[in-house]
Amino acid sequence: MSVVEAIDLHRTYRTSTGTIRRKWIDVEAVRGVSFAIEKGELFGLLGPNGAGKTTTIKMLITLLIPTSGTAKVLGHDVVKDAREVRKRIGYVFGGERGVYERLSGYDNLRYFAELYGVPPGEQKQRIASLLELVGLTGREQERTEGYSRGMKQRLHVARGLLHDPPVVFLDEPTIGLDPVGARELRATIASLVDAGKTVLLTTHYMFEADALCDRIAVINKGEIVAHGTPAQLKQNVAEGAVVEVEIFGIPEGTVERVRELPGVNAVSVEEREQAQVLIVQTPADIELTHAILGRLDGANVGRVSRREPTLEDAYVALVSSGE
Amino acid sequence: MAFGWYFQFKAISRSPFEGLFQIIWPLFFATVAFLMFRAGTDPKTLLYASLGAAVMGMWSATSTTAGGAMQRERWHGTLEALVASPPHFSLILLPITLAMSTIGIYCLVATLLFGRFVFGIDLTVEHKVAFGVSIVGTVLSFGALGFLFAVSFVRFRAAWALGNLFEYPVWLIGGFLVPLVLLPDWVRPISWVLAPTWGMNAIRESALGGTPWPDLALCLALGVAYLTLGVLALDRVLGAARKRATLSLT
């Protein structure tokens, strides 16, 4: 039996426009997502903003009811046995919200330890060891409103592990953290798997998924567009090439003009200090550099290079393919 | 439950700005009562008014903080964390509303003390034990009513405004300052289904030498009814919130 099992999950949101003549619109956030996670596995759900990652994770942790489809955690249905699921899972949301700001980190943990039924005799010891794990020892008596974003994030991690759950859901836990903080948190996540826990991690950082995950499912526009090990995903674009063009002030419509070129598989733009880098994925046997430069509309061009694709390029190709 | 109450009480009472209200409110209510009833010759009239003002303070503290507390859970993003935890949500919500009522007790005591020391109102209570029991019963029923409100705050984001909406009418309908017999007949059935009406009667009866027990029994019975209704509604309300994805909205 898989630890986490999602079968054809759908989730539609109802939203409205207009005030007097109100129009109701159905937005399909998740469209038939299926996957299974085995015991002790670190499974990554990777996708851009708005792809359906958080909606999927919220259905699995019982905060949202799927529009259709089923999901089970440790054999318990997330709709019918929500309470049994909640007892067995921990979850961590990225971001600064989700803590009682006027109270100390210790009080926050103590409250949730009570809610999750940690025996009173064990609470002190458990909280102390988690504070140590997330590097908040010595700061626990301060009000959380004075915590940095990274400290709040680490407090979230401690809270998610209070009752020592066998399954942990992490929703973009490193978002907004500085590089050192993010690296430390990634080390903590890796240690969870070493401790025998099953982890579902959502992220939009390719390198994070590559470094941590045993398997990855790439989700885009509510659908899983690819899944496999990081090596298998890289294989999808191994036959291609990537042209990078540094541009100082990219003209409007450049991405669309380059995308129209025959042979171009995917186009994306990355901000780098004062310049933007146009990243174009092409087949390995076609040389498109000159054609790309011809579509830049006289823009101020810096360095131009051609390289082999990375896992990040595989991801970009996957999420761009539906556009 | 006990730690939940302590934790939530600490969270609610930590704001210096709201703390200021807890000083201004009782002073305001005590002043209103004194100015309205100072012309009366019977010293018991001032005590009658002072008790009304005190329960007004208790009611205001409970009704407005009930909405504010759930709104705060939404703003802080903690509502989802509470819903996703294993206990039945009523066991999480009840300590929150009881913490609010506890702030109400402070408001009641402060209003009486302001009346006593600023305006010299005689606070001689005839049946002290019954008076204490009536206050505790009233606080519990206020907590139960706050719980019923909070259930709607879980489902509807803007429902915090309900707390403010109910604040002033209940002063009148509950007979806090004006006796119920002076109100139109059609208002009375509304008064009867409000626990504050009976709690107010019980507190006055015990202080002024009457019989508080029937009023107290009705007050507590209504409190139990609010709790039962709230618990029954909660599963449906939470189901609807999970269906409509409104838990994370601020």
HADDOCK unambig.tbl for C-alpha pairs under 7 A between the chains (distance, minus, plus):
assign (segid A and resid 62 and name CA) (segid B and resid 84 and name CA) 6.75 0.50 0.50
assign (segid A and resid 63 and name CA) (segid B and resid 84 and name CA) 6.33 0.50 0.50
assign (segid A and resid 63 and name CA) (segid B and resid 242 and name CA) 5.76 0.50 0.50
assign (segid A and resid 64 and name CA) (segid B and resid 242 and name CA) 4.52 0.50 0.50
assign (segid A and resid 64 and name CA) (segid B and resid 243 and name CA) 6.09 0.50 0.50
assign (segid A and resid 64 and name CA) (segid B and resid 245 and name CA) 6.25 0.50 0.50
assign (segid A and resid 65 and name CA) (segid B and resid 242 and name CA) 5.60 0.50 0.50
assign (segid A and resid 65 and name CA) (segid B and resid 243 and name CA) 5.23 0.50 0.50
assign (segid A and resid 83 and name CA) (segid B and resid 86 and name CA) 5.38 0.50 0.50
assign (segid A and resid 86 and name CA) (segid B and resid 84 and name CA) 6.32 0.50 0.50
assign (segid A and resid 86 and name CA) (segid B and resid 85 and name CA) 5.94 0.50 0.50
assign (segid A and resid 86 and name CA) (segid B and resid 86 and name CA) 5.24 0.50 0.50
assign (segid A and resid 87 and name CA) (segid B and resid 86 and name CA) 5.46 0.50 0.50
assign (segid A and resid 97 and name CA) (segid B and resid 76 and name CA) 5.36 0.50 0.50
assign (segid A and resid 97 and name CA) (segid B and resid 77 and name CA) 5.08 0.50 0.50
assign (segid A and resid 98 and name CA) (segid B and resid 76 and name CA) 5.46 0.50 0.50
assign (segid A and resid 98 and name CA) (segid B and resid 77 and name CA) 4.29 0.50 0.50
assign (segid A and resid 98 and name CA) (segid B and resid 78 and name CA) 4.42 0.50 0.50
assign (segid A and resid 98 and name CA) (segid B and resid 81 and name CA) 6.86 0.50 0.50
assign (segid A and resid 99 and name CA) (segid B and resid 76 and name CA) 6.36 0.50 0.50
assign (segid A and resid 99 and name CA) (segid B and resid 78 and name CA) 6.19 0.50 0.50
assign (segid A and resid 100 and name CA) (segid B and resid 76 and name CA) 6.74 0.50 0.50
assign (segid A and resid 102 and name CA) (segid B and resid 11 and name CA) 6.17 0.50 0.50
assign (segid A and resid 102 and name CA) (segid B and resid 14 and name CA) 6.52 0.50 0.50
assign (segid A and resid 103 and name CA) (segid B and resid 11 and name CA) 6.37 0.50 0.50
assign (segid A and resid 111 and name CA) (segid B and resid 4 and name CA) 6.78 0.50 0.50
assign (segid A and resid 111 and name CA) (segid B and resid 7 and name CA) 6.87 0.50 0.50
assign (segid A and resid 115 and name CA) (segid B and resid 85 and name CA) 6.48 0.50 0.50
assign (segid A and resid 115 and name CA) (segid B and resid 87 and name CA) 6.64 0.50 0.50
assign (segid A and resid 116 and name CA) (segid B and resid 85 and name CA) 6.47 0.50 0.50
assign (segid A and resid 116 and name CA) (segid B and resid 86 and name CA) 6.33 0.50 0.50
